[in-house]
Amino acid sequence: MTSPIIRSAGTPVRAGLGSWPTPLEPAPRLASALGLDPEDLWIKRDDLIGLGGGGNKVRKLEWTAGTALAEGADVLVTSGAAQSNHARLTAAAGARLGVDVVLVLTGESAPTGNIALDTLLGATVHWCGDVSDAELAARVQDVAGELAAQGRRPAVIPFGGSNALGASGYRTAGEELLEQDPSVQQVVVAVGSGGTMAGLVASLGAGRVLGVDTGAMPEPGPAVAGMVAELTGQPADAATLRIDGSVLGSGYGSVTDAVLEAMRLAARTEGLVLDPTYTARAMAGLVRAARQGELVRGRRVVFWHTGGLPGLLGHTTALERIMAG
Ligand SMILES: Cc1ncc(COP(=O)(O)O)c(C=O)c1O
């Protein structure tokens, strides 16, 4: 008997959820502040993807949600941290595509940031409290099983939207960037569940992609390599991936001095708002690379802005530290 829970293993189908390409903008004042030439640093604005407040997860959901719906799903189930951008954008994708969304989240409800948007966008939220990754995954299966028992057709979208199907959205994104600027030498991007980096490595090559670990997973390298191998059909060695784990601080969501400095620098040189969990950490990695001489004048680097602004508005510690000056 086939499982009533849809696993999106069939022919990939892309649902239209964004307007492409996203802008590629110069960041001359930030480049100069980092000792680069003004034209060396550009920002890929995936924060400006229109759906649901924008962000990288939309590119993955075009494939994961599109395929699930084509296979007959009538409800999307996914999981994440309380302030998950992926959860918020799954809620937005469900609204746009006309299917229900059930979110299984760690932590507790609060009237802030992504959590408020999840409700605004019409999702049903199951709160799990402080549970391990394995417990959260088990809760997702329970919820999907209950929905199937009620006669629904649930599709489980993986944590962070990261499997090879979701990551294929970032393989396309890498190709989109090369069409906008074939001279790109280096891309810097946050690594959470790894699908974004995996897709970019599949299209740009491991040497051009610097991933900055945000601590969302204990060890992202093997997960990224696994998705790269699936996307390219070639073996991929985690050791060839460039993942900077040096700006992790005390872990996921921690607000380090480097994170705060990156937020202020981007905001005050370019009017660019970063979130403390993902994009500011990636920018801190870029700042570090520039200061260590890994980014050199005349070689174009692209900072991939993956969104996350609602997460800043749900991060009390970060907001307090910003206000403290
Ligand atoms: C704003 C933002 N940037 C980057 C990432 C990392 O993307 P990935 O999970 O594909 O590694 C996430 C993941 O949650 C995110 O929300």
The ligand as an SDF file (V2000), in Angstrom:
LIG
                    3D

 16 16  0  0  0  0  0  0  0  0999 V2000
   16.8830   34.4540    5.8510 C   0  0  0  0  0  0  0  0  0  0  0  0
   17.5520   33.1390    5.6400 C   0  0  0  0  0  0  0  0  0  0  0  0
   18.7450   33.1320    5.0350 N   0  0  0  0  0  0  0  0  0  0  0  0
   19.4240   31.9800    4.8220 C   0  0  0  0  0  0  0  0  0  0  0  0
   18.9140   30.7740    5.2460 C   0  0  0  0  0  0  0  0  0  0  0  0
   19.7170   29.5430    5.0050 C   0  0  0  0  0  0  0  0  0  0  0  0
   19.2060   28.8090    3.9260 O   0  0  0  0  0  0  0  0  0  0  0  0
   19.3500   27.2410    3.8930 P   0  0  0  0  0  0  0  0  0  0  0  0
   18.4200   26.6820    4.9360 O   0  0  0  0  0  0  0  0  0  0  0  0
   18.9790   26.8510    2.5200 O   0  0  0  0  0  0  0  0  0  0  0  0
   20.7660   26.9070    4.2080 O   0  0  0  0  0  0  0  0  0  0  0  0
   17.6810   30.7310    5.8870 C   0  0  0  0  0  0  0  0  0  0  0  0
   17.1520   29.4580    6.3920 C   0  0  0  0  0  0  0  0  0  0  0  0
   16.2790   29.3640    7.1860 O   0  0  0  0  0  0  0  0  0  0  0  0
   16.9690   31.9500    6.0850 C   0  0  0  0  0  0  0  0  0  0  0  0
   15.7710   31.9630    6.6810 O   0  0  0  0  0  0  0  0  0  0  0  0
  1  2  1  0
  2  3  1  0
  2 15  2  0
  3  4  2  0
  4  5  1  0
  5  6  1  0
  5 12  2  0
  6  7  1  0
  7  8  1  0
  8  9  2  0
  8 10  1  0
  8 11  1  0
 12 13  1  0
 12 15  1  0
 13 14  2  0
 15 16  1  0
M  END
$$$$
